[in-house]
Amino acid sequence: MKPSINLRYKSLLLTCLLILSAGAVAPAWGQTYTINYKNGSPQTDITERVDTVYIADGEARELFIPELRSVHLSNYHWYLRWYRLNGETLTKDNIKGKGVNPTDDGSFVLGGSLDPRTYDACLQDAGTSLFWYRGFNKNKDVPGASTVEYKVQKVEDDSVFCDVSQNIDYVDREINSSNKFTEPTLSVRYKFVIRPAKEIAERIKASGANDTIPFIKEDIYVPENSETINIQLGQIANNYAWYDENSTTIVQGDYYQYRRDGEKWTNIESGDKLHWKQMISSIEVGRKPVTYDVRAVNGDKYSPVLAQYKLIPGDYGFMLQSGQETSDDTRRNPDKYPDLYERIGYINFDRGDTILIGKLTPENNIADIGFPKDKGKWLDLGITEYAPYDYKNHIETTRLRPLQNQYGLFRTANVDKVSTPGVKIGGREYFWIMNVTTGVKEQIYDRTYYNTKGDSLGYFFYVDAANLPGRLVKMELDGDICQHTGILVNFWVNDMTTTFYGNEYNAYPLPPNINMNFIGVKKGEDGKEVEVVLHRFSSGNAKTSYTGDLINGKPINVNIGKWQQLMYTFSVPESLVGYDKYYLEVQNNTLHSNGADYAIDGLRIYRTKPKIDVKRVDVCSSANLTVSTEYELLLNNMGWSIQPNALAVIEDKMKDGVTEDSKHIWKYRYGLMGGVIQVKGKIISIKRSETFISELPIKGKPGR
């Protein structure tokens, strides 16, 4: 599903009619309701999604829940409650419900389901807040509850909240008899942090950004020869503001433009409804880096370059399990090479609840709700930004499936008599979108099953993702991390979406697309922790193969239901002074929600262990040492790349200083000159000095 405003994550819903178990009773419009807290106090220990919104004085800004703005189906008729906080007191001042027509204004996202009409505002007055739940539904009204309008004449630091629940542990008859309503167990809390537009304009001005100097500059590492790289901008253009030429008037963006490698500026998408667009999609990258500049536009006003993204290709990406099992690439099977790799972090989602394969049942195939403090099966708060799926208390009463931007933990999918369509738990039937049109036969087990040779089962993480880069997981790394440490990341992804081209959108369903951020944490000037992204990677799409049977004249994707390993390596790029701990964050990066149903599991992070051999040149003296290491490992640890013709570069620089007699010995400054020489195809010898200058006897062909 798509975003709306500037949400970096996602989820929500509303409408208009009271449906009781005993019948339907229309609510008294204009009436004030009372919301009671579950268990008597505000709920804590729930997933929170935070977004910063920059608003101009007197501007009416829409804030909304992305899933609910693009879906009106009954299983998205969630409970939601909008409010602000005045100290510790709830208030609805400065916010009001807003009707929407997403199919007309361009905010509708593929994967949603709407009629081409206006959905009138239908939030109800709860005194200190505005709320909606499925009992108010009148005509698939929930998009009319997804959005509020925030407006003040003088913008100051503020926050708007929306509590959302997909759960149904409330009593309908309570609101009918007393106009009181006790909120259900919450799924997620949205927090919109409001800041004056002048603040971001001042930051852009102070940065010195102009048409060539960017406000933000990022390197993103990507697989080479890819055609499916996406750049998420993270917010719509009107969340940026800058000063006009006179340096007194603030201009806000309306839509984005980009340029590739300094060429002509191009609108972010074709068409004229560009206000909500915030992704540059399907970028082609070969073996050379490419650069994308991004700016905001409002009429004939253009912002400075807001962001510059350098996409750097390398030898990594997705590989089907059938290929990984037989690969001779050590990076694909690092546990087999303990002399080369040391594991420093992992998530397998098993949560201490592994079972033997013979104990598997439909009931224990899916994790119960609960957090680790109660020996539950869900992830610790902060690990993910998706809402947990409580199947026993969920608004979807006929099917066992998470909804958009919600995760479930499952041991298997599509396994006969356990997790196939038709198998039920308490009236709810297992449902996988991959079975809807083609009846996929692939049986899916979690990665513990493969790691124990079919003996045991844990869980995999299954999500129906939307198009904003919501955090799938974030894990802290163990052990020491130092500059130029080689890091290897492996984890498994299973594309479980529909299998064929030609659904209602007449397009291929999206396979998984992943971002990974290596994050360092240090203390800021105020003593609070500050997260700094030290390295970024974007995977492009998982592998597809439309070579199967024809459905409606189109072949199906035979990779559906098959595990694929995503492998990525990098070298820690800069000084790490002041950093106290490190995390790896994995994000969803799909373009929309037509597809994007997938599982992940077996996330492993390794540190490379250099194999270094030290020998005395003179056995009776320690003054001179020969240090040798494996060539490929040296490249990985130091973050160097291969110079295709190192000798030619040296000859060009030394010109007449190169002779046939001295041609096999050079003094070379490693890394600082940007090139590397391979010696004997595999091993490189270094005589180290303070300036890293070494003598290299070249016996064989230099370069590669």
Secondary structure as UniProt FT lines:
FT   STRAND          18..20
FT   TURN            21..22
FT   STRAND          23..25
FT   TURN            29..30
FT   STRAND          34..36
FT   HELIX           38..40
FT   STRAND          47..55
FT   TURN            57..58
FT   STRAND          61..64
FT   HELIX           66..69
FT   HELIX           74..76
FT   STRAND          79..86
FT   TURN            87..88
FT   STRAND          89..91
FT   TURN            93..94
FT   STRAND          95..97
FT   HELIX           102..105
FT   TURN            110..111
FT   STRAND          124..125
FT   STRAND          130..132
FT   HELIX           134..136
FT   HELIX           142..145
FT   STRAND          147..150
FT   STRAND          158..165
FT   HELIX           172..178
FT   STRAND          180..182
FT   STRAND          188..196
FT   HELIX           197..207
FT   STRAND          216..223
FT   TURN            224..225
FT   STRAND          226..232
FT   HELIX           237..239
FT   STRAND          241..243
FT   TURN            245..246
FT   STRAND          250..252
FT   STRAND          255..260
FT   TURN            261..262
FT   STRAND          266..267
FT   TURN            275..276
FT   STRAND          279..285
FT   STRAND          290..298
FT   TURN            299..300
FT   STRAND          301..302
FT   STRAND          307..314
FT   STRAND          317..320
FT   HELIX           321..324
FT   TURN            325..326
FT   HELIX           330..332
FT   HELIX           334..336
FT   TURN            338..340
FT   STRAND          341..347
FT   TURN            351..352
FT   STRAND          355..356
FT   HELIX           357..359
FT   TURN            362..365
FT   HELIX           372..374
FT   TURN            382..383
FT   STRAND          387..388
FT   HELIX           391..393
FT   STRAND          399..400
FT   STRAND          406..410
FT   STRAND          412..413
FT   TURN            416..419
FT   TURN            421..422
FT   STRAND          424..425
FT   TURN            426..427
FT   STRAND          428..430
FT   TURN            433..434
FT   HELIX           435..438
FT   STRAND          444..445
FT   HELIX           447..451
FT   TURN            452..454
FT   STRAND          456..457
FT   STRAND          460..464
FT   STRAND          471..476
FT   TURN            483..484
FT   STRAND          486..495
FT   TURN            504..505
FT   STRAND          513..523
FT   TURN            525..526
FT   STRAND          529..541
FT   STRAND          546..551
FT   TURN            552..553
FT   STRAND          554..557
FT   TURN            558..561
FT   STRAND          563..571
FT   TURN            577..578
FT   STRAND          579..588
FT   STRAND          597..608
FT   STRAND          612..618
FT   TURN            619..620
FT   STRAND          621..630
FT   HELIX           631..638
FT   TURN            644..645
FT   HELIX           646..654
FT   HELIX           655..657
FT   TURN            660..664
FT   STRAND          665..669
FT   TURN            670..673
FT   TURN            680..682
FT   STRAND          683..686
FT   TURN            690..691
FT   STRAND          693..697
//
